[in-house]
């Protein structure tokens, strides 16, 4: 199928100041029409049967919890849509809040990002360090690409240490495939069941930064799509966040880092978008 006749991408936008940034021109430049559903303004969440080439869920200050579902009912409807896309392994890109919603739709927990201790025994999950130390990420920090992240086609061209823009207080477990039925009694132990997920990127303070679930579902906790106007909009509309995390001169620090990192960030973020287009051509 040629790109000129590909069905559309639908962007789910949760707040006015967190739009698709460079994703929209990046897709349109390669012939993929883009429709934005401004859910905060009353646009409807699409139905699963709509002709959607890829569903793109953007960020927002709300959380993945019952209180925010009551305050923003479209989040619960979106979660059900994501569950349908997961069941069919239809292409999804979740960014920041969108990555959390996708993980939740896959059965994972969403919780505050805190400092974790190494497991006491092999196979045990890590535990929060006492006293609990929140570790929000606001501003610029480099990502690492643990295997298989560096070999994942959607991340081709990125390197360990690529600077990315972050704005989140929560993290998540990676979504997993349902557990298989138990083996008959007396059966020899088999290999561990497949998880269906791959961790693609991490940071020093937040392990689960980017992931693939199944074959066509991608979540990015960090922002690779922001333009300069979008970064300024975050500083304006989320003032309490940067003041809490970075202090009274936080905006100046973010702007200084933006001047330093943005040229490479834009180039490599556009590479991710191009990789996404190539993925859509083949999927």
C-alpha positions in Angstrom: 0.0 0.0 0.0 1.4 3.4 -0.9 1.7 6.1 1.6 -0.6 8.4 -0.4 -3.6 6.2 0.3 -2.8 5.2 3.9 -5.6 5.7 6.3 -5.3 8.5 8.8 -3.5 8.8 12.1 -5.6 10.0 15.0 -4.0 12.1 17.7 -5.7 12.1 21.1 -4.9 15.4 22.8 -5.7 15.8 26.5 -4.8 19.4 27.2 -4.3 22.5 25.0 -0.6 22.9 25.7 0.5 19.3 25.0 -0.1 18.8 21.3 1.6 16.5 18.8 4.5 18.9 18.1 6.7 17.6 15.3 4.7 14.4 14.9 2.0 16.0 12.8 4.3 17.6 10.1 6.5 14.5 10.3 3.6 12.2 9.3 2.1 14.6 6.8 5.4 15.1 5.0 5.3 11.4 4.2 1.6 11.4 3.1 -0.1 10.2 6.2 -3.1 12.4 7.0 -3.5 13.4 10.7 -6.6 14.2 12.6 -6.5 15.7 16.1 -9.2 14.9 18.6 -9.1 17.6 21.3 -10.6 15.5 24.1 -10.4 18.4 26.6 -12.6 20.5 24.3 -15.3 17.9 23.9 -14.1 15.9 20.8 -15.1 12.3 21.0 -12.7 9.4 21.5 -12.8 7.4 18.3 -14.6 4.0 18.1 -12.5 0.9 17.7 -14.0 0.2 14.3 -12.9 3.5 12.8 -10.4 3.4 10.0 -7.2 4.4 12.0 -3.7 3.7 10.7 -2.2 4.6 14.0 -3.6 5.9 17.3 -1.4 8.5 19.0 -2.1 9.3 22.7 -0.4 12.5 23.9 0.6 13.8 27.4 -1.2 15.7 30.0 -1.1 16.6 33.7 -3.8 14.2 34.8 -3.0 10.8 36.2 -4.2 7.2 35.5 -6.4 6.9 38.5 -10.1 6.8 39.4 -10.2 10.5 40.6 -8.9 11.7 37.2 -11.2 9.3 35.4 -14.2 11.0 37.1 -12.8 14.5 36.5 -11.9 13.6 32.8 -14.3 10.9 31.7 -12.7 10.7 28.3 -9.7 9.0 29.9 -11.8 6.0 30.8 -13.2 5.8 27.3 -9.7 6.1 25.9 -8.5 3.3 28.2 -11.2 1.0 26.7 -10.1 2.0 23.2 -6.5 1.2 24.0 -7.6 -2.2 25.3 -9.2 -3.0 22.0 -6.1 -1.9 20.1 -4.0 -4.1 22.3 -6.2 -7.1 21.8 -5.9 -6.7 18.0 -2.2 -5.5 18.1 -3.1 -2.4 16.1 -0.5 0.4 15.9 -0.4 2.7 18.9 2.1 5.4 20.0 1.7 6.7 23.6 3.7 9.7 24.8 4.1 10.5 28.5 0.5 10.2 29.8 -0.2 8.2 26.7 2.5 5.7 27.5 1.0 5.3 31.0 -2.5 4.8 29.6 -1.2 2.2 27.2 0.6 0.4 30.0 -2.6 0.5 32.2 -4.7 -0.8 29.3 -2.2 -3.7 29.2 -2.9 -4.5 32.8 0.1 -2.7 34.4 0.2 -0.5 37.5 0.9 3.2 37.4 2.5 4.7 40.5 4.8 7.6 41.6 8.4 7.3 40.5 10.5 6.8 43.6 14.0 5.6 44.4 14.1 1.8 44.3 16.5 -0.6 46.1 18.0 -3.6 44.4 16.2 -6.9 45.0 17.4 -8.7 48.2 17.2 -12.0 46.4 17.3 -13.0 42.7 13.8 -12.9 41.2 12.4 -10.6 43.8 11.0 -7.3 42.7 12.8 -4.1 43.7 11.4 -2.3 46.7 11.1 1.5 47.4 13.9 2.9 49.5 12.8 4.1 53.0 12.0 6.9 53.5 10.2 7.2 50.2 12.0 9.5 47.9 10.0 10.8 44.9 12.0 11.1 41.7 10.1 13.3 39.3 11.8 14.1 36.0 11.3 17.7 34.7 13.6 19.1 32.1 16.4 17.5 30.2 18.3 14.3 30.8 20.0 11.6 28.7 18.5 8.3 27.9 20.2 4.9 27.9 19.4 2.1 25.4 19.5 -1.2 27.1 19.4 -4.3 24.8 17.2 -4.6 22.8 16.5 -0.9 22.7 19.5 0.0 20.6 18.5 -2.6 18.0 14.8 -1.7 17.9 13.9 -0.3 14.5 11.9 2.6 15.9 15.0 3.8 17.7 17.5 3.4 14.9 19.8 6.4 14.8 19.6 7.2 18.5 22.6 6.7 20.8 23.2 6.1 24.5 23.2 9.5 26.1 20.8 11.1 23.6 19.3 14.1 25.4 15.5 14.0 25.8 12.9 16.2 27.3 11.0 14.8 30.4 8.0 16.0 32.3 6.5 13.3 34.6 6.0 12.3 38.2 4.7 8.8 37.7 6.1 5.6 36.2 4.7 2.2 35.4 5.3 -1.5 35.1 5.7 -2.8 31.6 2.5 -4.4 30.2 2.6 -8.2 30.0 0.8 -10.9 28.0 -1.8 -12.9 30.1 -0.3 -15.8 32.0 -0.8 -19.1 30.3 -2.9 -21.8 32.0 -1.1 -23.8 34.6 0.7 -26.9 33.4 -0.7 -30.3 34.4 0.4 -31.7 37.7 3.7 -33.6 37.3 4.8 -31.9 34.1 8.4 -30.9 33.9 9.1 -27.2 34.3 9.0 -25.3 31.1 10.6 -22.0 30.0 9.3 -18.8 31.5 6.2 -17.6 29.6 6.7 -14.7 27.1 6.0 -11.3 28.5 5.3 -9.7 25.1 7.2 -6.6 26.0 10.6 -5.1 25.4 12.2 -2.3 27.4 13.7 0.1 24.9 15.0 3.1 26.9 15.8 4.0 30.5 17.2 7.0 32.5 19.3 7.0 35.7 16.2 7.7 37.8 13.4 6.0 35.9 13.9 2.5 34.4 10.9 2.2 32.2 11.2 5.1 29.8 10.2 3.5 26.4 8.8 0.1 25.5 7.3 -2.0 22.8 4.3 -4.3 23.7 3.4 -7.1 21.3 4.5 -5.9 17.8 2.8 -2.6 17.1 2.3 -0.9 20.5 4.9 1.7 21.6 5.1 3.8 24.7 7.5 6.7 25.3 7.6 8.2 28.8 9.9 11.0 27.6 9.0 13.6 24.9 10.8 13.2 21.6 8.3 15.3 19.7 8.3 18.7 21.4 9.1 21.9 19.4 10.4 25.0 21.0 6.9 26.4 21.3 5.7 23.3 23.1 8.5 23.5 25.6 7.7 27.1 26.3 4.0 26.1 26.7 5.0 23.5 29.3 7.0 26.1 31.3 4.0 28.5 31.2 1.2 26.1 32.0 3.0 23.8 34.4 4.8 26.4 36.5 4.1 24.6 39.8 5.9 21.5 38.4 9.2 23.1 37.6 9.1 25.2 40.7 8.6 22.1 42.9 11.3 20.0 41.1 13.9 22.6 40.0 13.4 25.6 42.2 12.6 29.2 41.5 15.2 29.4 38.7 13.9 26.2 37.1 12.5 27.9 33.9 15.9 29.6 33.3 17.6 26.2 33.7 15.3 24.5 31.3 15.7 27.3 28.7 19.5 27.1 29.0 19.4 23.4 28.5 17.0 23.7 25.6 19.4 26.1 23.8 22.2 23.5 24.4 20.4 20.3 23.5 17.6 21.2 21.1 19.4 20.9 17.8 20.4 17.3 18.4 17.1 16.5 20.1 15.1 17.8 17.1 17.3 15.9 14.6 17.0 12.6 16.5 13.4 13.1 17.4 12.6 13.5 13.8 14.5 10.3 13.1 12.2 8.5 15.5 9.2 9.9 13.6 10.7 8.8 10.3 11.3 5.4 11.8 7.7 5.3 12.8 6.6 6.1 9.2 8.8 3.3 7.9 7.2 1.0 10.5 3.8 1.9 9.3 4.7 1.2 5.7 5.6 -2.3 6.7 3.0 -3.2 9.3 
